[in-house]
Amino acid sequence: MHAALKQVLGTHVNQKGSLVNADILRFDISHFAKMSEDEIKEVEDIVNAKIRENIPLKEERNVPYQQALDSGVTALFGEKYGDFVRVITFEDKFSKELCGGTHVKATGQIGFFKIVSESAVAAGVRRIEAITGTRSAAVIREHFELVQHLKELMNSPKDFVSALGKIIDENGALKKKLKKHYRKIFSIEIGSGS
């Protein structure tokens, strides 16, 4: 994801913190603006394409720090690194970073990646929260079931979004009429002294 964010948002993007486990990801980055829906979709598309490629992990241990930097590795500025580092690579020209954490053996193990929120956490720092693996499958299933249930409640229209928009518009118009009638009744009651 870090490599995809740099590709979509720019090379100024750097990791500022993270929480990663089998189902969720929280990733703080340096970036100056809210991500657009198109940018989020583009990052998701890049990450999911790399997941489908099932790129194997290439791990190098005890690499001299300067040699790692010279090879084009992404290092987190402000982090303290020793004389020897661990280099994690998923495709040489895509994602090559210094890292001390655990990793999948191949990108396909991630399953599916979906960004669920993007927000500001500090000036110039954005937080991205995403789901992966079995959690993403469960969320997709829940959303699909919700849409199916709503369609059933609306007698299964072919164009669900238009039908829902029509119901919302009709509801707004009915509320206005009802408000108008209440005012009329209220003014009649006040006028008759009741």
Solvent accessible surface area in square Angstrom, and as a share of the most:
residue,aa,sasa,rsa
1,M,43,0.19
2,H,11,0.05
3,A,16,0.12
4,A,0,0.00
5,L,0,0.00
6,K,43,0.18
7,Q,118,0.53
8,V,29,0.17
9,L,20,0.10
10,G,23,0.22
11,T,120,0.70
12,H,72,0.32
13,V,0,0.00
14,N,35,0.18
15,Q,39,0.17
16,K,118,0.50
17,G,26,0.25
18,S,56,0.36
19,L,73,0.36
20,V,100,0.58
21,N,81,0.41
22,A,87,0.67
23,D,51,0.27
24,I,69,0.35
25,L,23,0.12
26,R,86,0.32
27,F,15,0.06
28,D,17,0.09
29,I,0,0.00
30,S,22,0.14
31,H,10,0.04
32,F,154,0.64
33,A,42,0.33
34,K,138,0.59
35,M,5,0.02
36,S,53,0.34
37,E,122,0.55
38,D,106,0.55
39,E,52,0.23
40,I,20,0.10
41,K,113,0.48
42,E,86,0.39
43,V,0,0.00
44,E,16,0.07
45,D,94,0.49
46,I,25,0.13
47,V,15,0.08
48,N,12,0.06
49,A,36,0.28
50,K,36,0.15
51,I,8,0.04
52,R,173,0.63
53,E,97,0.44
54,N,81,0.42
55,I,16,0.08
56,P,94,0.59
57,L,33,0.16
58,K,97,0.41
59,E,62,0.28
60,E,63,0.28
61,R,157,0.57
62,N,117,0.60
63,V,16,0.09
64,P,57,0.36
65,Y,67,0.25
66,Q,110,0.49
67,Q,107,0.48
68,A,1,0.01
69,L,59,0.30
70,D,107,0.55
71,S,58,0.37
72,G,58,0.56
73,V,13,0.07
74,T,35,0.21
75,A,10,0.08
76,L,34,0.17
77,F,176,0.74
78,G,80,0.77
79,E,101,0.45
80,K,192,0.81
81,Y,68,0.26
82,G,47,0.45
83,D,117,0.61
84,F,124,0.52
85,V,15,0.08
86,R,41,0.15
87,V,3,0.01
88,I,6,0.03
89,T,2,0.01
90,F,25,0.10
91,E,65,0.29
92,D,85,0.44
93,K,198,0.84
94,F,45,0.19
95,S,23,0.15
96,K,38,0.16
97,E,37,0.16
98,L,10,0.05
99,C,43,0.26
100,G,76,0.73
101,G,37,0.36
102,T,138,0.80
103,H,69,0.31
104,V,50,0.29
105,K,142,0.60
106,A,18,0.14
107,T,11,0.06
108,G,30,0.29
109,Q,116,0.52
110,I,50,0.26
111,G,47,0.45
112,F,75,0.31
113,F,5,0.02
114,K,77,0.33
115,I,9,0.04
116,V,83,0.47
117,S,47,0.30
118,E,17,0.08
119,S,48,0.31
120,A,66,0.51
121,V,64,0.37
122,A,60,0.46
123,A,106,0.83
124,G,41,0.39
125,V,27,0.16
126,R,29,0.10
127,R,65,0.24
128,I,0,0.00
129,E,70,0.31
130,A,1,0.01
131,I,10,0.05
132,T,16,0.10
133,G,22,0.21
134,T,110,0.64
135,R,96,0.35
136,S,0,0.00
137,A,47,0.37
138,A,29,0.23
139,V,19,0.11
140,I,87,0.44
141,R,138,0.50
142,E,94,0.42
143,H,109,0.49
144,F,128,0.53
145,E,99,0.44
146,L,96,0.48
147,V,57,0.33
148,Q,68,0.30
149,H,99,0.44
150,L,59,0.29
151,K,57,0.24
152,E,114,0.51
153,L,120,0.59
154,M,34,0.15
155,N,137,0.70
156,S,73,0.47
157,P,32,0.20
158,K,204,0.87
159,D,82,0.42
160,F,29,0.12
161,V,117,0.67
162,S,65,0.42
163,A,25,0.19
164,L,64,0.32
165,G,30,0.29
166,K,129,0.55
167,I,83,0.42
168,I,109,0.55
169,D,102,0.53
170,E,86,0.39
171,N,72,0.37
172,G,30,0.29
173,A,52,0.41
174,L,112,0.56
175,K,130,0.55
176,K,153,0.65
177,K,122,0.52
178,L,95,0.47
179,K,120,0.51
180,K,141,0.60
181,H,99,0.44
182,Y,137,0.52
183,R,150,0.55
184,K,126,0.53
185,I,92,0.46
186,F,129,0.54
187,S,67,0.43
188,I,111,0.56
189,E,83,0.37
190,I,112,0.57
191,G,69,0.67
192,S,79,0.51
193,G,68,0.65
194,S,118,0.76
